[in-house]
Amino acid sequence: MKTLIAYSSKHGCTETCTRLLAERLVGEVERVNLKDTSEVNLSAYDAVVVGSPVYAGRILGEVRTFTEEHLDALMEKKLGLFICGMQEEHTIREELELNYPAVLRKAAVAVDCFGGEYHFDSMNLMEKMIVRKLAKVKEDVSDIREDTIQQFADSLNKVEEDDKDTPLS
Ligand SMILES: Cc1cc2nc3c(=O)[nH]c(=O)nc-3n(C[C@H](O)[C@H](O)[C@H](O)COP(=O)(O)O)c2cc1C
């Protein structure tokens, strides 16, 4: 299985998650930061994972554009969708629903949130203010859910095993 992980990240957490996911996936894995390139040839991949952090309820623009432009091709792949975010569970579920189209979520073998991080050193003044006031967080936090990343990888890897088991007709 050849897998593409297409993602974007503002402060590095989502990028870290893509590395943790890549380590857990079987077969060849390529990671592409959509901030660096928007030209991706999806025909080269059996599986595609799309990931983005959520800011003010929304995934990053380049990830949204990627899902819109490649909607039909993504539907044909073994597909995984994830976000990074720090809201409580019910809000996270809403964020997944609002940001990834229903057809893609339905087609995906894994849809989840990998948690998130707050690193004040990397935030601008406005971001620091928002996190302090709205999230009421004053110190760095790291809440990357490695167990969720493992389950997500297992779902994609399982599809690979199932395919191997299918007899040729
Ligand atoms: C200004 C700001 C706004 C945020 N808004 C949300 C939000 O609406 N929902 C959420 O779940 N997380 C929110 N977060 C948390 C980020 O999604 C989290 O820090 C994530 O790990 C960032 O990923 P990145 O380092 O890849 O950019 C916000 C963080 C900041 C700094």
The ligand as a Gaussian input file, in Angstrom:
#p B3LYP/6-31G(d) Opt

LIG

0 1
 C       -5.769000      31.086000      18.320000
 C       -6.145000      29.649000      18.449000
 C       -7.446000      29.232000      18.133000
 C       -7.816000      27.875000      18.257000
 N       -9.086000      27.496000      17.952000
 C       -9.448000      26.187000      18.116000
 C      -10.780000      25.758000      17.819000
 O      -11.647000      26.514000      17.383000
 N      -11.082000      24.460000      18.024000
 C      -10.165000      23.543000      18.485000
 O      -10.523000      22.375000      18.646000
 N       -8.881000      23.914000      18.753000
 C       -8.505000      25.210000      18.574000
 N       -7.217000      25.601000      18.816000
 C       -6.235000      24.590000      19.209000
 C       -5.385000      24.153000      18.000000
 O       -6.181000      23.435000      17.090000
 C       -4.233000      23.295000      18.542000
 O       -3.356000      24.142000      19.234000
 C       -3.504000      22.502000      17.469000
 O       -2.642000      21.596000      18.093000
 C       -2.735000      23.386000      16.522000
 O       -2.124000      22.598000      15.534000
 P       -0.835000      23.071000      14.704000
 O        0.309000      23.201000      15.715000
 O       -0.596000      21.975000      13.730000
 O       -1.154000      24.368000      14.060000
 C       -6.842000      26.932000      18.694000
 C       -5.532000      27.359000      18.989000
 C       -5.177000      28.693000      18.877000
 C       -3.763000      29.096000      19.183000

